[in-house]
């Protein structure tokens, strides 16, 4: 079996994380947070900064489970995409275990992200784009760009 590549995909709200390399196996961090908090309430989910280590541990557990599935050809995808990490402490934890992981930042102008946000008309989007884009958890995501900029592959995703 070829060695799988772990790809951590970052970007602000509506940057296209969920569609990036859509045919690869995905770990969607927001689903992990939903499961840990047992809620779909976005206001609760966006206040999960204190759960960083639990989220990080769960990401690593998911990666290991997927790798076992790949080893036994139960999962055919080559890459494992981790979509939507929002905190530098989680990135650090994952990189300690997988130092060869690839880091990708999806760069999209604010106006394009605003347009995507408004067009998706998702029921979970109960506040304006400007409010959603400036929540503490989104601002934490921007720190990833600042701290890991030299390691990021930046992709213009618009």
N, CA, C and O atoms as a GROMACS GRO file, in nm:
protein
  632
    1UNK      N    1   0.084  -0.119   0.000
    1UNK     CA    2   0.000   0.000   0.000
    1UNK      C    3   0.088   0.124   0.000
    1UNK      O    4   0.188   0.130   0.073
    2UNK      N    5   0.053   0.222  -0.080
    2UNK     CA    6   0.123   0.349  -0.077
    2UNK      C    7   0.094   0.420   0.053
    2UNK      O    8  -0.015   0.408   0.109
    3UNK      N    9   0.192   0.494   0.102
    3UNK     CA   10   0.172   0.568   0.226
    3UNK      C   11   0.068   0.678   0.204
    3UNK      O   12   0.075   0.753   0.107
    4UNK      N   13  -0.027   0.686   0.294
    4UNK     CA   14  -0.129   0.790   0.282
    4UNK      C   15  -0.071   0.923   0.328
    4UNK      O   16   0.020   0.928   0.410
    5UNK      N   17  -0.126   1.028   0.274
    5UNK     CA   18  -0.086   1.162   0.313
    5UNK      C   19  -0.196   1.222   0.399
    5UNK      O   20  -0.314   1.214   0.365
    6UNK      N   21  -0.156   1.283   0.509
    6UNK     CA   22  -0.251   1.353   0.594
    6UNK      C   23  -0.244   1.500   0.557
    6UNK      O   24  -0.136   1.560   0.557
    7UNK      N   25  -0.359   1.558   0.525
    7UNK     CA   26  -0.366   1.697   0.481
    7UNK      C   27  -0.459   1.772   0.576
    7UNK      O   28  -0.578   1.741   0.587
    8UNK      N   29  -0.404   1.872   0.643
    8UNK     CA   30  -0.484   1.958   0.730
    8UNK      C   31  -0.526   2.079   0.649
    8UNK      O   32  -0.441   2.154   0.601
    9UNK      N   33  -0.656   2.099   0.634
    9UNK     CA   34  -0.709   2.206   0.550
    9UNK      C   35  -0.770   2.313   0.638
    9UNK      O   36  -0.856   2.286   0.722
   10UNK      N   37  -0.723   2.437   0.617
   10UNK     CA   38  -0.767   2.551   0.697
   10UNK      C   39  -0.825   2.658   0.607
   10UNK      O   40  -0.798   2.664   0.487
   11UNK      N   41  -0.904   2.742   0.667
   11UNK     CA   42  -0.956   2.859   0.598
   11UNK      C   43  -1.069   2.918   0.679
   11UNK      O   44  -1.129   2.851   0.762
   12UNK      N   45  -1.096   3.044   0.654
   12UNK     CA   46  -1.205   3.111   0.724
   12UNK      C   47  -1.339   3.056   0.676
   12UNK      O   48  -1.344   2.975   0.583
   13UNK      N   49  -1.444   3.098   0.739
   13UNK     CA   50  -1.579   3.053   0.705
   13UNK      C   51  -1.604   3.075   0.555
   13UNK      O   52  -1.572   3.180   0.500
   14UNK      N   53  -1.663   2.975   0.491
   14UNK     CA   54  -1.698   2.977   0.348
   14UNK      C   55  -1.578   2.991   0.256
   14UNK      O   56  -1.586   3.055   0.151
   15UNK      N   57  -1.467   2.931   0.295
   15UNK     CA   58  -1.348   2.934   0.209
   15UNK      C   59  -1.342   2.812   0.117
   15UNK      O   60  -1.253   2.803   0.032
   16UNK      N   61  -1.434   2.718   0.133
   16UNK     CA   62  -1.438   2.601   0.046
   16UNK      C   63  -1.373   2.477   0.103
   16UNK      O   64  -1.337   2.386   0.028
   17UNK      N   65  -1.358   2.471   0.234
   17UNK     CA   66  -1.292   2.356   0.296
   17UNK      C   67  -1.366   2.225   0.266
   17UNK      O   68  -1.303   2.123   0.238
   18UNK      N   69  -1.498   2.228   0.272
   18UNK     CA   70  -1.575   2.105   0.257
   18UNK      C   71  -1.571   2.050   0.115
   18UNK      O   72  -1.602   1.932   0.094
   19UNK      N   73  -1.535   2.131   0.017
   19UNK     CA   74  -1.528   2.082  -0.121
   19UNK      C   75  -1.385   2.059  -0.168
   19UNK      O   76  -1.364   2.008  -0.279
   20UNK      N   77  -1.286   2.096  -0.089
   20UNK     CA   78  -1.147   2.076  -0.127
   20UNK      C   79  -1.114   1.927  -0.127
   20UNK      O   80  -1.136   1.860  -0.027
   21UNK      N   81  -1.062   1.877  -0.236
   21UNK     CA   82  -1.032   1.734  -0.253
   21UNK      C   83  -1.147   1.648  -0.203
   21UNK      O   84  -1.130   1.560  -0.118
   22UNK      N   85  -1.264   1.675  -0.256
   22UNK     CA   86  -1.388   1.614  -0.207
   22UNK      C   87  -1.390   1.462  -0.215
   22UNK      O   88  -1.465   1.398  -0.141
   23UNK      N   89  -1.311   1.402  -0.301
   23UNK     CA   90  -1.316   1.256  -0.317
   23UNK      C   91  -1.220   1.182  -0.224
   23UNK      O   92  -1.211   1.059  -0.233
   24UNK      N   93  -1.151   1.251  -0.138
   24UNK     CA   94  -1.062   1.187  -0.042
   24UNK      C   95  -1.138   1.160   0.089
   24UNK      O   96  -1.248   1.212   0.110
   25UNK      N   97  -1.079   1.077   0.175
   25UNK     CA   98  -1.144   1.048   0.303
   25UNK      C   99  -1.131   1.170   0.394
   25UNK      O  100  -1.021   1.225   0.406
   26UNK      N  101  -1.239   1.212   0.456
   26UNK     CA  102  -1.243   1.336   0.534
   26UNK      C  103  -1.273   1.312   0.681
   26UNK      O  104  -1.354   1.227   0.718
   27UNK      N  105  -1.204   1.389   0.762
   27UNK     CA  106  -1.240   1.404   0.903
   27UNK      C  107  -1.287   1.548   0.914
   27UNK      O  108  -1.210   1.641   0.894
   28UNK      N  109  -1.413   1.565   0.947
   28UNK     CA  110  -1.472   1.699   0.954
   28UNK      C  111  -1.476   1.739   1.101
   28UNK      O  112  -1.553   1.684   1.180
   29UNK      N  113  -1.392   1.835   1.135
   29UNK     CA  114  -1.373   1.872   1.275
   29UNK      C  115  -1.503   1.922   1.338
   29UNK      O  116  -1.528   1.895   1.455
   30UNK      N  117  -1.585   1.994   1.263
   30UNK     CA  118  -1.711   2.042   1.321
   30UNK      C  119  -1.801   1.926   1.361
   30UNK      O  120  -1.878   1.940   1.457
   31UNK      N  121  -1.794   1.813   1.291
   31UNK     CA  122  -1.872   1.696   1.333
   31UNK      C  123  -1.820   1.638   1.464
   31UNK      O  124  -1.898   1.594   1.548
   32UNK      N  125  -1.688   1.640   1.481
   32UNK     CA  126  -1.630   1.594   1.608
   32UNK      C  127  -1.678   1.683   1.722
   32UNK      O  128  -1.716   1.634   1.828
   33UNK      N  129  -1.677   1.814   1.700
   33UNK     CA  130  -1.722   1.908   1.804
   33UNK      C  131  -1.870   1.886   1.835
   33UNK      O  132  -1.910   1.885   1.952
   34UNK      N  133  -1.951   1.867   1.730
   34UNK     CA  134  -2.094   1.840   1.752
   34UNK      C  135  -2.113   1.715   1.838
   34UNK      O  136  -2.194   1.714   1.930
   35UNK      N  137  -2.038   1.609   1.806
   35UNK     CA  138  -2.051   1.485   1.882
   35UNK      C  139  -2.006   1.502   2.027
   35UNK      O  140  -2.071   1.452   2.119
   36UNK      N  141  -1.895   1.573   2.047
   36UNK     CA  142  -1.845   1.593   2.184
   36UNK      C  143  -1.940   1.676   2.268
   36UNK      O  144  -1.957   1.650   2.387
   37UNK      N  145  -2.001   1.776   2.206
   37UNK     CA  146  -2.092   1.865   2.280
   37UNK      C  147  -2.237   1.820   2.273
   37UNK      O  148  -2.323   1.874   2.342
   38UNK      N  149  -2.263   1.719   2.190
   38UNK     CA  150  -2.398   1.666   2.174
   38UNK      C  151  -2.500   1.775   2.141
   38UNK      O  152  -2.607   1.784   2.201
   39UNK      N  153  -2.463   1.860   2.043
   39UNK     CA  154  -2.554   1.967   2.001
   39UNK      C  155  -2.525   2.008   1.858
   39UNK      O  156  -2.416   1.986   1.806
   40UNK      N  157  -2.626   2.067   1.795
   40UNK     CA  158  -2.610   2.129   1.664
   40UNK      C  159  -2.621   2.281   1.674
   40UNK      O  160  -2.615   2.350   1.573
   41UNK      N  161  -2.637   2.332   1.794
   41UNK     CA  162  -2.654   2.475   1.816
   41UNK      C  163  -2.522   2.546   1.786
   41UNK      O  164  -2.425   2.531   1.860
   42UNK      N  165  -2.522   2.625   1.678
   42UNK     CA  166  -2.399   2.689   1.634
   42UNK      C  167  -2.338   2.781   1.741
   42UNK      O  168  -2.216   2.788   1.752
   43UNK      N  169  -2.421   2.849   1.819
   43UNK     CA  170  -2.366   2.939   1.922
   43UNK      C  171  -2.290   2.860   2.028
   43UNK      O  172  -2.190   2.908   2.082
   44UNK      N  173  -2.336   2.740   2.059
   44UNK     CA  174  -2.266   2.653   2.153
   44UNK      C  175  -2.138   2.600   2.089
   44UNK      O  176  -2.032   2.598   2.151
   45UNK      N  177  -2.150   2.556   1.964
   45UNK     CA  178  -2.035   2.498   1.894
   45UNK      C  179  -1.922   2.598   1.879
   45UNK      O  180  -1.805   2.561   1.887
   46UNK      N  181  -1.955   2.724   1.857
   46UNK     CA  182  -1.853   2.826   1.836
   46UNK      C  183  -1.788   2.871   1.967
   46UNK      O  184  -1.696   2.953   1.966
   47UNK      N  185  -1.836   2.819   2.078
   47UNK     CA  186  -1.776   2.849   2.208
   47UNK      C  187  -1.706   2.726   2.264
   47UNK      O  188  -1.717   2.695   2.383
   48UNK      N  189  -1.632   2.657   2.177
   48UNK     CA  190  -1.567   2.532   2.217
   48UNK      C  191  -1.416   2.547   2.231
   48UNK      O  192  -1.343   2.448   2.226
   49UNK      N  193  -1.368   2.669   2.249
   49UNK     CA  194  -1.223   2.692   2.257
   49UNK      C  195  -1.158   2.613   2.370
   49UNK      O  196  -1.041   2.575   2.360
   50UNK      N  197  -1.230   2.589   2.476
   50UNK     CA  198  -1.176   2.518   2.592
   50UNK      C  199  -1.166   2.367   2.570
   50UNK      O  200  -1.115   2.295   2.657
   51UNK      N  201  -1.215   2.318   2.457
   51UNK     CA  202  -1.215   2.174   2.432
   51UNK      C  203  -1.104   2.131   2.336
   51UNK      O  204  -1.109   2.022   2.280
   52UNK      N  205  -1.006   2.217   2.318
   52UNK     CA  206  -0.904   2.192   2.215
   52UNK      C  207  -0.834   2.058   2.229
   52UNK      O  208  -0.815   1.989   2.129
   53UNK      N  209  -0.794   2.019   2.348
   53UNK     CA  210  -0.720   1.893   2.363
   53UNK      C  211  -0.810   1.772   2.339
   53UNK      O  212  -0.765   1.673   2.281
   54UNK      N  213  -0.933   1.779   2.381
   54UNK     CA  214  -1.027   1.668   2.356
   54UNK      C  215  -1.052   1.655   2.205
   54UNK      O  216  -1.057   1.544   2.152
   55UNK      N  217  -1.068   1.768   2.137
   55UNK     CA  218  -1.087   1.767   1.991
   55UNK      C  219  -0.963   1.709   1.924
   55UNK      O  220  -0.974   1.626   1.834
   56UNK      N  221  -0.846   1.754   1.966
   56UNK     CA  222  -0.720   1.706   1.908
   56UNK      C  223  -0.705   1.554   1.925
   56UNK      O  224  -0.668   1.484   1.831
   57UNK      N  225  -0.734   1.504   2.043
   57UNK     CA  226  -0.725   1.361   2.068
   57UNK      C  227  -0.821   1.284   1.978
   57UNK      O  228  -0.787   1.177   1.927
   58UNK      N  229  -0.940   1.337   1.960
   58UNK     CA  230  -1.040   1.270   1.877
   58UNK      C  231  -0.997   1.269   1.729
   58UNK      O  232  -1.021   1.171   1.658
   59UNK      N  233  -0.935   1.377   1.684
   59UNK     CA  234  -0.883   1.381   1.546
   59UNK      C  235  -0.779   1.271   1.527
   59UNK      O  236  -0.783   1.197   1.428
   60UNK      N  237  -0.686   1.260   1.621
   60UNK     CA  238  -0.582   1.157   1.612
   60UNK      C  239  -0.645   1.017   1.616
   60UNK      O  240  -0.604   0.929   1.540
   61UNK      N  241  -0.744   0.996   1.701
   61UNK     CA  242  -0.814   0.867   1.704
   61UNK      C  243  -0.877   0.835   1.569
   61UNK      O  244  -0.868   0.722   1.521
   62UNK      N  245  -0.940   0.935   1.508
   62UNK     CA  246  -1.002   0.915   1.377
   62UNK      C  247  -0.898   0.881   1.271
   62UNK      O  248  -0.918   0.790   1.190
   63UNK      N  249  -0.787   0.953   1.272
   63UNK     CA  250  -0.680   0.925   1.175
   63UNK      C  251  -0.632   0.781   1.190
   63UNK      O  252  -0.615   0.710   1.091
   64UNK      N  253  -0.611   0.738   1.313
   64UNK     CA  254  -0.562   0.601   1.336
   64UNK      C  255  -0.663   0.497   1.289
   64UNK      O  256  -0.625   0.395   1.232
   65UNK      N  257  -0.792   0.521   1.312
   65UNK     CA  258  -0.895   0.428   1.265
   65UNK      C  259  -0.896   0.421   1.113
   65UNK      O  260  -0.910   0.312   1.057
   66UNK      N  261  -0.882   0.534   1.048
   66UNK     CA  262  -0.880   0.536   0.901
   66UNK      C  263  -0.758   0.463   0.849
   66UNK      O  264  -0.766   0.390   0.751
   67UNK      N  265  -0.643   0.484   0.913
   67UNK     CA  266  -0.521   0.415   0.869
   67UNK      C  267  -0.534   0.264   0.880
   67UNK      O  268  -0.483   0.191   0.795
   68UNK      N  269  -0.602   0.215   0.983
   68UNK     CA  270  -0.627   0.071   0.995
   68UNK      C  271  -0.715   0.025   0.879
   68UNK      O  272  -0.688  -0.078   0.818
   69UNK      N  273  -0.820   0.101   0.849
   69UNK     CA  274  -0.907   0.067   0.737
   69UNK      C  275  -0.831   0.065   0.605
   69UNK      O  276  -0.858  -0.019   0.519
   70UNK      N  277  -0.736   0.158   0.588
   70UNK     CA  278  -0.654   0.161   0.466
   70UNK      C  279  -0.560   0.041   0.460
   70UNK      O  280  -0.540  -0.018   0.354
   71UNK      N  281  -0.504   0.007   0.575
   71UNK     CA  282  -0.411  -0.106   0.580
   71UNK      C  283  -0.476  -0.234   0.531
   71UNK      O  284  -0.413  -0.315   0.462
   72UNK      N  285  -0.602  -0.253   0.566
   72UNK     CA  286  -0.674  -0.374   0.528
   72UNK      C  287  -0.761  -0.353   0.404
   72UNK      O  288  -0.851  -0.432   0.376
   73UNK      N  289  -0.731  -0.247   0.330
   73UNK     CA  290  -0.803  -0.214   0.206
   73UNK      C  291  -0.954  -0.201   0.224
   73UNK      O  292  -1.031  -0.225   0.131
   74UNK      N  293  -0.996  -0.162   0.343
   74UNK     CA  294  -1.137  -0.134   0.368
   74UNK      C  295  -1.171   0.008   0.325
   74UNK      O  296  -1.286   0.040   0.294
   75UNK      N  297  -1.069   0.092   0.323
   75UNK     CA  298  -1.083   0.230   0.276
   75UNK      C  299  -0.984   0.246   0.162
   75UNK      O  300  -0.865   0.220   0.177
   76UNK      N  301  -1.033   0.288   0.047
   76UNK     CA  302  -0.952   0.293  -0.075
   76UNK      C  303  -0.886   0.428  -0.101
   76UNK      O  304  -0.796   0.438  -0.184
   77UNK      N  305  -0.930   0.533  -0.032
   77UNK     CA  306  -0.875   0.666  -0.057
   77UNK      C  307  -0.727   0.672  -0.020
   77UNK      O  308  -0.683   0.604   0.073
   78UNK      N  309  -0.652   0.755  -0.091
   78UNK     CA  310  -0.509   0.767  -0.063
   78UNK      C  311  -0.482   0.866   0.048
   78UNK      O  312  -0.397   0.842   0.134
   79UNK      N  313  -0.554   0.978   0.048
   79UNK     CA  314  -0.527   1.084   0.145
   79UNK      C  315  -0.634   1.090   0.253
   79UNK      O  316  -0.748   1.049   0.234
   80UNK      N  317  -0.592   1.144   0.366
   80UNK     CA  318  -0.685   1.172   0.476
   80UNK      C  319  -0.688   1.324   0.490
   80UNK      O  320  -0.587   1.387   0.520
   81UNK      N  321  -0.804   1.381   0.468
   81UNK     CA  322  -0.822   1.526   0.478
   81UNK      C  323  -0.882   1.557   0.614
   81UNK      O  324  -0.986   1.502   0.651
   82UNK      N  325  -0.818   1.644   0.689
   82UNK     CA  326  -0.873   1.692   0.816
   82UNK      C  327  -0.919   1.835   0.790
   82UNK      O  328  -0.838   1.925   0.767
   83UNK      N  329  -1.048   1.853   0.794
   83UNK     CA  330  -1.114   1.973   0.745
   83UNK      C  331  -1.168   2.057   0.861
   83UNK      O  332  -1.261   2.016   0.931
   84UNK      N  333  -1.109   2.175   0.881
   84UNK     CA  334  -1.171   2.271   0.970
   84UNK      C  335  -1.114   2.286   1.110
   84UNK      O  336  -1.186   2.328   1.201
   85UNK      N  337  -0.988   2.253   1.130
   85UNK     CA  338  -0.926   2.282   1.261
   85UNK      C  339  -0.925   2.434   1.278
   85UNK      O  340  -0.893   2.507   1.184
   86UNK      N  341  -0.959   2.481   1.396
   86UNK     CA  342  -0.971   2.624   1.420
   86UNK      C  343  -0.873   2.678   1.524
   86UNK      O  344  -0.870   2.799   1.549
   87UNK      N  345  -0.792   2.590   1.586
   87UNK     CA  346  -0.704   2.636   1.693
   87UNK      C  347  -0.561   2.587   1.673
   87UNK      O  348  -0.538   2.473   1.632
   88UNK      N  349  -0.466   2.675   1.703
   88UNK     CA  350  -0.325   2.641   1.686
   88UNK      C  351  -0.284   2.526   1.778
   88UNK      O  352  -0.200   2.445   1.741
   89UNK      N  353  -0.342   2.518   1.896
   89UNK     CA  354  -0.306   2.411   1.990
   89UNK      C  355  -0.343   2.274   1.933
   89UNK      O  356  -0.274   2.175   1.958
   90UNK      N  357  -0.452   2.268   1.857
   90UNK     CA  358  -0.493   2.142   1.794
   90UNK      C  359  -0.395   2.108   1.681
   90UNK      O  360  -0.356   1.992   1.665
   91UNK      N  361  -0.357   2.208   1.603
   91UNK     CA  362  -0.259   2.184   1.495
   91UNK      C  363  -0.129   2.131   1.555
   91UNK      O  364  -0.073   2.033   1.505
   92UNK      N  365  -0.082   2.194   1.661
   92UNK     CA  366   0.042   2.149   1.727
   92UNK      C  367   0.031   2.003   1.770
   92UNK      O  368   0.123   1.925   1.747
   93UNK      N  369  -0.080   1.967   1.831
   93UNK     CA  370  -0.101   1.831   1.880
   93UNK      C  371  -0.097   1.730   1.765
   93UNK      O  372  -0.031   1.627   1.774
   94UNK      N  373  -0.168   1.762   1.657
   94UNK     CA  374  -0.172   1.672   1.542
   94UNK      C  375  -0.032   1.662   1.478
   94UNK      O  376   0.010   1.553   1.440
   95UNK      N  377   0.038   1.774   1.465
   95UNK     CA  378   0.171   1.773   1.403
   95UNK      C  379   0.274   1.699   1.489
   95UNK      O  380   0.370   1.644   1.435
   96UNK      N  381   0.255   1.697   1.621
   96UNK     CA  382   0.345   1.617   1.706
   96UNK      C  383   0.337   1.470   1.669
   96UNK      O  384   0.437   1.399   1.672
   97UNK      N  385   0.217   1.424   1.635
   97UNK     CA  386   0.197   1.283   1.602
   97UNK      C  387   0.221   1.252   1.454
   97UNK      O  388   0.260   1.141   1.418
   98UNK      N  389   0.197   1.352   1.370
   98UNK     CA  390   0.212   1.335   1.224
   98UNK      C  391   0.293   1.452   1.168
   98UNK      O  392   0.238   1.540   1.102
   99UNK      N  393   0.423   1.454   1.194
   99UNK     CA  394   0.506   1.569   1.154
   99UNK      C  395   0.514   1.590   1.003
   99UNK      O  396   0.551   1.698   0.958
  100UNK      N  397   0.481   1.488   0.924
  100UNK     CA  398   0.485   1.502   0.778
  100UNK      C  399   0.352   1.546   0.719
  100UNK      O  400   0.337   1.553   0.597
  101UNK      N  401   0.256   1.577   0.804
  101UNK     CA  402   0.126   1.622   0.753
  101UNK      C  403   0.144   1.748   0.670
  101UNK      O  404   0.226   1.834   0.701
  102UNK      N  405   0.066   1.756   0.566
  102UNK     CA  406   0.068   1.872   0.478
  102UNK      C  407  -0.035   1.974   0.530
  102UNK      O  408  -0.145   1.935   0.569
  103UNK      N  409   0.001   2.101   0.530
  103UNK     CA  410  -0.089   2.207   0.576
  103UNK      C  411  -0.131   2.292   0.457
  103UNK      O  412  -0.046   2.344   0.385
  104UNK      N  413  -0.261   2.306   0.438
  104UNK     CA  414  -0.315   2.382   0.325
  104UNK      C  415  -0.408   2.490   0.378
  104UNK      O  416  -0.496   2.464   0.459
  105UNK      N  417  -0.386   2.613   0.331
  105UNK     CA  418  -0.473   2.726   0.364
  105UNK      C  419  -0.550   2.766   0.238
  105UNK      O  420  -0.489   2.793   0.134
  106UNK      N  421  -0.682   2.770   0.248
  106UNK     CA  422  -0.764   2.812   0.136
  106UNK      C  423  -0.792   2.962   0.149
  106UNK      O  424  -0.865   3.006   0.238
  107UNK      N  425  -0.734   3.036   0.059
  107UNK     CA  426  -0.744   3.182   0.062
  107UNK      C  427  -0.859   3.226  -0.029
  107UNK      O  428  -0.862   3.191  -0.147
  108UNK      N  429  -0.952   3.301   0.027
  108UNK     CA  430  -1.067   3.352  -0.048
  108UNK      C  431  -1.095   3.494   0.001
  108UNK      O  432  -1.101   3.517   0.122
  109UNK      N  433  -1.111   3.590  -0.091
  109UNK     CA  434  -1.142   3.726  -0.048
  109UNK      C  435  -1.271   3.731   0.035
  109UNK      O  436  -1.363   3.653   0.014
  110UNK      N  437  -1.274   3.824   0.128
  110UNK     CA  438  -1.389   3.837   0.218
  110UNK      C  439  -1.520   3.851   0.142
  110UNK      O  440  -1.618   3.787   0.180
  111UNK      N  441  -1.524   3.930   0.039
  111UNK     CA  442  -1.650   3.950  -0.034
  111UNK      C  443  -1.698   3.822  -0.101
  111UNK      O  444  -1.819   3.798  -0.108
  112UNK      N  445  -1.606   3.741  -0.150
  112UNK     CA  446  -1.644   3.613  -0.210
  112UNK      C  447  -1.697   3.518  -0.103
  112UNK      O  448  -1.794   3.446  -0.126
  113UNK      N  449  -1.634   3.518   0.014
  113UNK     CA  450  -1.683   3.434   0.125
  113UNK      C  451  -1.821   3.481   0.170
  113UNK      O  452  -1.908   3.399   0.200
  114UNK      N  453  -1.840   3.611   0.176
  114UNK     CA  454  -1.972   3.667   0.213
  114UNK      C  455  -2.078   3.620   0.114
  114UNK      O  456  -2.187   3.579   0.153
  115UNK      N  457  -2.045   3.626  -0.014
  115UNK     CA  458  -2.139   3.582  -0.118
  115UNK      C  459  -2.173   3.434  -0.102
  115UNK      O  460  -2.290   3.397  -0.111
  116UNK      N  461  -2.074   3.350  -0.077
  116UNK     CA  462  -2.098   3.207  -0.056
  116UNK      C  463  -2.187   3.185   0.066
  116UNK      O  464  -2.279   3.102   0.063
  117UNK      N  465  -2.159   3.258   0.173
  117UNK     CA  466  -2.236   3.246   0.297
  117UNK      C  467  -2.383   3.277   0.270
  117UNK      O  468  -2.472   3.203   0.312
  118UNK      N  469  -2.406   3.386   0.200
  118UNK     CA  470  -2.544   3.427   0.173
  118UNK      C  471  -2.613   3.332   0.076
  118UNK      O  472  -2.732   3.305   0.090
  119UNK      N  473  -2.540   3.282  -0.022
  119UNK     CA  474  -2.600   3.191  -0.121
  119UNK      C  475  -2.631   3.053  -0.064
  119UNK      O  476  -2.727   2.989  -0.107
  120UNK      N  477  -2.552   3.007   0.031
  120UNK     CA  478  -2.578   2.873   0.084
  120UNK      C  479  -2.704   2.868   0.168
  120UNK      O  480  -2.766   2.762   0.180
  121UNK      N  481  -2.744   2.980   0.226
  121UNK     CA  482  -2.870   2.990   0.301
  121UNK      C  483  -2.890   2.867   0.391
  121UNK      O  484  -2.998   2.809   0.394
  122UNK      N  485  -2.787   2.831   0.463
  122UNK     CA  486  -2.790   2.715   0.552
  122UNK      C  487  -2.871   2.749   0.677
  122UNK      O  488  -2.859   2.859   0.731
  123UNK      N  489  -2.952   2.656   0.723
  123UNK     CA  490  -3.034   2.680   0.842
  123UNK      C  491  -2.950   2.709   0.966
  123UNK      O  492  -2.998   2.773   1.060
  124UNK      N  493  -2.824   2.661   0.968
  124UNK     CA  494  -2.737   2.686   1.084
  124UNK      C  495  -2.684   2.829   1.085
  124UNK      O  496  -2.634   2.875   1.187
  125UNK      N  497  -2.694   2.898   0.973
  125UNK     CA  498  -2.645   3.036   0.964
  125UNK      C  499  -2.753   3.132   1.014
  125UNK      O  500  -2.830   3.188   0.936
  126UNK      N  501  -2.758   3.150   1.144
  126UNK     CA  502  -2.862   3.231   1.206
  126UNK      C  503  -2.819   3.376   1.230
  126UNK      O  504  -2.898   3.456   1.279
  127UNK      N  505  -2.695   3.408   1.197
  127UNK     CA  506  -2.646   3.544   1.214
  127UNK      C  507  -2.582   3.592   1.085
  127UNK      O  508  -2.553   3.512   0.995
  128UNK      N  509  -2.560   3.720   1.077
  128UNK     CA  510  -2.503   3.777   0.956
  128UNK      C  511  -2.360   3.725   0.935
  128UNK      O  512  -2.295   3.677   1.028
  129UNK      N  513  -2.314   3.735   0.812
  129UNK     CA  514  -2.178   3.694   0.780
  129UNK      C  515  -2.077   3.769   0.867
  129UNK      O  516  -1.985   3.708   0.921
  130UNK      N  517  -2.094   3.901   0.881
  130UNK     CA  518  -1.998   3.980   0.959
  130UNK      C  519  -1.987   3.932   1.102
  130UNK      O  520  -1.877   3.930   1.158
  131UNK      N  521  -2.098   3.895   1.162
  131UNK     CA  522  -2.093   3.843   1.299
  131UNK      C  523  -2.027   3.705   1.301
  131UNK      O  524  -1.939   3.680   1.383
  132UNK      N  525  -2.070   3.616   1.212
  132UNK     CA  526  -2.015   3.480   1.208
  132UNK      C  527  -1.865   3.482   1.179
  132UNK      O  528  -1.790   3.402   1.235
  133UNK      N  529  -1.821   3.573   1.092
  133UNK     CA  530  -1.681   3.578   1.051
  133UNK      C  531  -1.590   3.639   1.157
  133UNK      O  532  -1.468   3.631   1.147
  134UNK      N  533  -1.649   3.700   1.258
  134UNK     CA  534  -1.569   3.764   1.362
  134UNK      C  535  -1.587   3.701   1.499
  134UNK      O  536  -1.552   3.762   1.600
  135UNK      N  537  -1.641   3.582   1.504
  135UNK     CA  538  -1.651   3.507   1.629
  135UNK      C  539  -1.510   3.470   1.676
  135UNK      O  540  -1.420   3.454   1.593
  136UNK      N  541  -1.490   3.455   1.806
  136UNK     CA  542  -1.356   3.418   1.856
  136UNK      C  543  -1.298   3.294   1.788
  136UNK      O  544  -1.178   3.288   1.763
  137UNK      N  545  -1.382   3.195   1.757
  137UNK     CA  546  -1.332   3.072   1.696
  137UNK      C  547  -1.281   3.099   1.554
  137UNK      O  548  -1.185   3.035   1.510
  138UNK      N  549  -1.342   3.191   1.482
  138UNK     CA  550  -1.295   3.228   1.348
  138UNK      C  551  -1.166   3.307   1.356
  138UNK      O  552  -1.076   3.290   1.274
  139UNK      N  553  -1.157   3.393   1.456
  139UNK     CA  554  -1.035   3.471   1.473
  139UNK      C  555  -0.919   3.381   1.514
  139UNK      O  556  -0.804   3.405   1.476
  140UNK      N  557  -0.949   3.277   1.590
  140UNK     CA  558  -0.846   3.176   1.624
  140UNK      C  559  -0.794   3.110   1.498
  140UNK      O  560  -0.674   3.084   1.485
  141UNK      N  561  -0.883   3.084   1.405
  141UNK     CA  562  -0.844   3.022   1.278
  141UNK      C  563  -0.743   3.110   1.205
  141UNK      O  564  -0.648   3.059   1.146
  142UNK      N  565  -0.762   3.240   1.210
  142UNK     CA  566  -0.670   3.331   1.143
  142UNK      C  567  -0.530   3.324   1.207
  142UNK      O  568  -0.430   3.346   1.139
  143UNK      N  569  -0.525   3.291   1.337
  143UNK     CA  570  -0.396   3.274   1.403
  143UNK      C  571  -0.316   3.159   1.341
  143UNK      O  572  -0.193   3.163   1.336
  144UNK      N  573  -0.388   3.057   1.294
  144UNK     CA  574  -0.320   2.945   1.228
  144UNK      C  575  -0.240   2.997   1.110
  144UNK      O  576  -0.125   2.959   1.090
  145UNK      N  577  -0.303   3.086   1.033
  145UNK     CA  578  -0.234   3.143   0.917
  145UNK      C  579  -0.109   3.217   0.962
  145UNK      O  580  -0.002   3.200   0.904
  146UNK      N  581  -0.121   3.299   1.065
  146UNK     CA  582  -0.009   3.379   1.112
  146UNK      C  583   0.105   3.294   1.167
  146UNK      O  584   0.222   3.319   1.139
  147UNK      N  585   0.071   3.192   1.245
  147UNK     CA  586   0.172   3.111   1.312
  147UNK      C  587   0.238   3.010   1.218
  147UNK      O  588   0.358   2.987   1.227
  148UNK      N  589   0.160   2.951   1.128
  148UNK     CA  590   0.212   2.844   1.042
  148UNK      C  591   0.234   2.888   0.898
  148UNK      O  592   0.250   2.804   0.810
  149UNK      N  593   0.235   3.017   0.874
  149UNK     CA  594   0.242   3.068   0.737
  149UNK      C  595   0.356   3.008   0.655
  149UNK      O  596   0.338   2.979   0.537
  150UNK      N  597   0.472   2.989   0.716
  150UNK     CA  598   0.587   2.936   0.642
  150UNK      C  599   0.571   2.787   0.607
  150UNK      O  600   0.644   2.736   0.522
  151UNK      N  601   0.477   2.718   0.670
  151UNK     CA  602   0.455   2.576   0.643
  151UNK      C  603   0.331   2.551   0.556
  151UNK      O  604   0.307   2.439   0.511
  152UNK      N  605   0.252   2.656   0.534
  152UNK     CA  606   0.126   2.641   0.462
  152UNK      C  607   0.144   2.642   0.312
  152UNK      O  608   0.221   2.722   0.258
  153UNK      N  609   0.073   2.555   0.245
  153UNK     CA  610   0.054   2.568   0.100
  153UNK      C  611  -0.072   2.654   0.086
  153UNK      O  612  -0.180   2.611   0.127
  154UNK      N  613  -0.058   2.772   0.030
  154UNK     CA  614  -0.171   2.864   0.017
  154UNK      C  615  -0.233   2.846  -0.122
  154UNK      O  616  -0.166   2.857  -0.224
  155UNK      N  617  -0.363   2.817  -0.122
  155UNK     CA  618  -0.435   2.796  -0.247
  155UNK      C  619  -0.543   2.902  -0.258
  155UNK      O  620  -0.626   2.918  -0.169
  156UNK      N  621  -0.540   2.976  -0.370
  156UNK     CA  622  -0.648   3.071  -0.398
  156UNK      C  623  -0.768   2.990  -0.443
  156UNK      O  624  -0.767   2.931  -0.551
  157UNK      N  625  -0.871   2.986  -0.361
  157UNK     CA  626  -0.984   2.896  -0.380
  157UNK      C  627  -1.111   2.973  -0.419
  157UNK      O  628  -1.213   2.964  -0.352
  158UNK      N  629  -1.101   3.048  -0.528
  158UNK     CA  630  -1.217   3.123  -0.576
  158UNK      C  631  -1.214   3.136  -0.726
  158UNK      O  632  -1.304   3.196  -0.785
   0.00000   0.00000   0.00000
